[in-house]
Amino acid sequence: MSSHQILQFRSDPFVVSPCCLHICPKVSPNHPFPSLPFQRRRSHHAGVRSSAKKKTHCNLKNETPATETAKRVYPFHEIEPKWQRYWEDNRTFRTPDDVDTSKPKFYVLDMFPYPSGAGLHVGHPLGYTATDILARLRRMQGYNVLHPMGWDAFGLPAEQYAIETGTHPKTTTLKNIDRFRLQLKSLGFSYDWDRELSTTEPDYYKWTQWIFLQLYKRGLAYQAEVPVNWCPALGTVLANEEVVDGVSERGGHPVIRKPMRQWMLKITAYADRLLEDLDELEWPESIKEMQRNWIGRSEGAELDFTVLDGEGQETDKGITVYTTRPDTLFGATYMVVAPEHHLLSYFVTPEQKQQVEEYKDFASRKSDLERTELQKEKTGVFTGCYAKNPANGEAIPIWVADYVLASYGTGAIMAVPAHDTRDNEFALKYNIPIKWVVRNEASSSDEVYPGMGIIENSSSVETGLDINQLSSKEAALKVIEWAERTGNGKKKVNYKLRDWLFARQRYWGEPIPILILDESGETIAVSESELPLTLPELNDFTPTGTGEPPLSKAVSWVNTVDPATGKPAKRETSTMPQWAGSCWYYLRFMDPKNPEALVDKEKEKYWSPVDVYVGGAEHAVLHLLYSRFWHKVLYDIGVVSTKEPFKCVINQGIILGEVQYTAWKDQEGNYVSADTEERLNEYQQVTIPEDKVMKSGDHFVLKEDASFRLIPRAYKMSKSRGNVVNPDDVVLEYGADSLRLYEMFMGPFRDSKTWNTSGIEGVHRFLARTWRLVIGSPQPDGSFKDGTVVTDDEPTLEQLRSLHKCIAKVTEEIESTRFNTGISGMMEFVNAAYKWNNQPRGIIEPFVLLLSPYAPHMAEELWSRLGHSSSLAYESFPKANPDYLKDTTIVLPVQINGKTRGTIEVEEGCSEDEAFSLASQDKKLEKYLDGQSIKKRIYVPGKILNVILNKTNVKVTTK
């Protein structure tokens, strides 16, 4: 008997476990295989876990329809394609260009995906299912809903594939998009596919280029020399993600930091607004805090240190530093400049020049992250020069060290080793003096103290600055006032936020619409009427080897003339980064076919802002920050009507692969228990199959020898670990509705959770029970009859209460994105409904509508079989009647001859006869009342029912 036939026989109820993660079957003694735990009965259970292993079901199309049907607990394989065709043919979810603007709107958006060659894995549909549930709910509540999908399709992987195979990136991208679209449609998402867009289409990136020109005209796009990742062996600039531990991901070649002229966007001009407007957003506080930290606003001072010559005399050169602690100025005993500092060559002595050059080369091989790692050993080289501390006139040495970055502040610092941990480590290593200038009762005189306190050792008659005995805050203000008065510095607000590097030396990206005049090097904007500036066709996408982008190979495209002057010019050959197209796509979805404008003003005014924006936490900073920056620029020039693009942002959790169990073996092949050895990394790791593992207390151990403890861990899905679950396989075996329901049922939407195939079996059984509740039991051949078992009876009060409690629960939980507990509410309803003698239409139809946002295919089929000729997508979502939500039942104690024998549930105001009737039907009480002669009944409404029996009929029991 097949595993599907086993599923078919299960008609017994299930129980929702407290954790809401599993459904536990009650195995009947009459069950076909009562001795087998159901969650391990599937003969090909492991096949769903990894797309690499999935081989089953490939012959289903050759089986007879009866056999195919008999293997399924409900006919999802027929239902789901049927309704997907219906939705597509009827354009059910199309949002008209002109909507009734008197109705409320709901714009719900997914962070659109990059269409990789790997296709979707089961982690992708988590967010997509959530937004689809919200979209379907709002449609049924009478909103105009905008729920589009598109493709963030420019990107490095397609270009890398082109370099390796010669296949044009466009060909690869279109193929990948087709696969993604097919997968998304197979899951029943209610996207408006008429609005589909791709960032790689010229009619889309025309407007990306248009936005760039607006930035350029306003001085927000400019060129600057900035360090990039240069790989001499590959002859190309690499993106950060292509560099691993200082070498290229492809080939393992050394990578250095090399200055190169690049396009930059002046996002720092909007730093204050980006910071201040966060307070108005309905975003998780954690995301807002991440953005605040990235912007990194701080108040302090810029202070000027004059460089001294070899005789100790002042020169005309100076070093400006930014500090948030001007109160510690007297404690500065040395200075540090970044290896890339633009003035470094001016204050390096001939004796130190070779050492400094070697150090600059050493530092160029590190990323900014590696250089600023707090735990790394500090390194540096003395330049041979000194600068004058403006507070006390002392000469302090100038060092070059890689823990200072040219991109932050001024690229130089005053080092205060008594009150900064990094400076202290550096000073101790190179024997630089340490001077304490801040004291605190808790601080020690010989330990670094970075906190605030009372200032000491900070007075100079020569400079006229005395801040002794002041608090740190008072001292800082006095130092700034003194610096501004004497010309030694000024108050300064600084940001960690850097201007946005907006150029890539790649082919597969939006061309930057700029001309460079041959004669002068002046940059000229391409006329807006000439947009889009399209990519030229290339057959060779390999790096040039010179640092020039691949587009430089398109000589006839590069060489042009300035239309205004006729002067020879060249086109910009760098392209925009992948971030560009994703910064504004939410606006184009409002008006995707408009050839005259980025977006129609009236449409933008109606649909803005995006009401709910869902995506991964990895985009919590950069993507959202860049989008907000562009949106504010567009707001300033009158293109958009709101200051912010996204009203509410939600980050869904990650779905991890199934738990893997790790053991260790020594050189002889003997197991080593995870709790007995501290240096497990010296032993060989082995993965233990789940069927060889058992739980022992709070730990997992080997079945064959419980003394060996294992380490259970769920990892992020990846091909290298072999734990990727392909949604296509899940849909084939369980159906799209089961996958949707399971991903919502796994746990709280925002939390990370672990995939468990047995869990999807549970929700699959719930859907099967729902199907049988409405349609009836299967026929002998496993098929189901047409129609339903629904009656036209008037619902009972109990049925109405059960329904309306479910309505209230499901509505509230969807609104609050607590999708898992909404499913629990529906499960409770189905459990209750199985106890009824009938299934009234007035109860079942509203329940089908409740189910539809979660399991739309099944709901549509049930709705159709209930006699409706059109889709339920725009039916009114049920509303809970408060009258049926009141709990009017009480527990009434029942006594027999004055002794309490049980309790019954009765309605408030229940009559004596009604109470006695209920007591007579109670299984626990009927044995005392059945066949007995009643002498009298004593009934106190709401308090007690006491039944007095005739003594002659009382049975006497002896012990």
Secondary structure as UniProt FT lines:
FT   HELIX           3..9
FT   STRAND          14..16
FT   TURN            18..19
FT   STRAND          23..25
FT   TURN            29..30
FT   TURN            34..35
FT   HELIX           38..40
FT   TURN            43..44
FT   HELIX           45..48
FT   TURN            51..53
FT   TURN            56..59
FT   HELIX           60..62
FT   HELIX           65..70
FT   HELIX           76..90
FT   TURN            91..93
FT   TURN            101..102
FT   STRAND          105..110
FT   TURN            117..118
FT   TURN            122..124
FT   HELIX           125..140
FT   TURN            141..142
FT   STRAND          144..146
FT   STRAND          150..151
FT   HELIX           156..165
FT   HELIX           169..186
FT   TURN            187..188
FT   HELIX           193..195
FT   STRAND          197..198
FT   TURN            199..200
FT   HELIX           202..217
FT   TURN            218..219
FT   STRAND          221..231
FT   TURN            232..235
FT   STRAND          236..238
FT   HELIX           240..242
FT   STRAND          243..244
FT   TURN            245..246
FT   STRAND          247..248
FT   TURN            249..251
FT   STRAND          256..265
FT   HELIX           267..270
FT   HELIX           271..276
FT   HELIX           277..280
FT   HELIX           285..295
FT   STRAND          298..308
FT   TURN            310..311
FT   STRAND          314..323
FT   HELIX           326..331
FT   STRAND          334..337
FT   TURN            339..340
FT   TURN            342..343
FT   HELIX           344..347
FT   TURN            350..352
FT   HELIX           353..363
FT   TURN            364..365
FT   HELIX           368..372
FT   TURN            374..375
FT   STRAND          380..388
FT   TURN            390..392
FT   STRAND          395..401
FT   TURN            402..403
FT   TURN            406..407
FT   TURN            409..410
FT   STRAND          412..415
FT   TURN            417..418
FT   HELIX           421..430
FT   STRAND          438..439
FT   TURN            441..442
FT   TURN            445..446
FT   STRAND          454..455
FT   STRAND          459..460
FT   TURN            461..464
FT   STRAND          465..466
FT   TURN            468..469
FT   HELIX           472..486
FT   STRAND          489..494
FT   STRAND          500..501
FT   STRAND          514..517
FT   TURN            518..520
FT   STRAND          523..525
FT   HELIX           528..530
FT   HELIX           550..553
FT   HELIX           555..558
FT   STRAND          559..561
FT   TURN            563..565
FT   STRAND          568..571
FT   HELIX           579..582
FT   HELIX           585..588
FT   TURN            589..590
FT   TURN            592..593
FT   HELIX           601..607
FT   STRAND          612..615
FT   HELIX           617..619
FT   TURN            620..621
FT   HELIX           622..636
FT   TURN            637..638
FT   STRAND          648..651
FT   STRAND          655..656
FT   STRAND          660..665
FT   TURN            667..668
FT   STRAND          671..672
FT   TURN            674..676
FT   HELIX           680..682
FT   STRAND          684..688
FT   HELIX           690..692
FT   STRAND          693..696
FT   TURN            697..698
FT   STRAND          699..702
FT   TURN            706..707
FT   STRAND          709..713
FT   TURN            719..722
FT   HELIX           727..734
FT   HELIX           736..745
FT   TURN            749..750
FT   STRAND          753..754
FT   HELIX           757..775
FT   TURN            780..781
FT   HELIX           797..815
FT   TURN            816..817
FT   HELIX           819..833
FT   TURN            834..835
FT   HELIX           841..851
FT   TURN            852..854
FT   HELIX           856..865
FT   TURN            866..867
FT   TURN            873..874
FT   HELIX           882..884
FT   STRAND          889..896
FT   TURN            897..898
FT   STRAND          899..907
FT   TURN            908..909
FT   HELIX           912..921
FT   HELIX           923..929
FT   TURN            930..931
FT   STRAND          934..940
FT   TURN            941..943
FT   STRAND          944..949
FT   HELIX           951..953
//
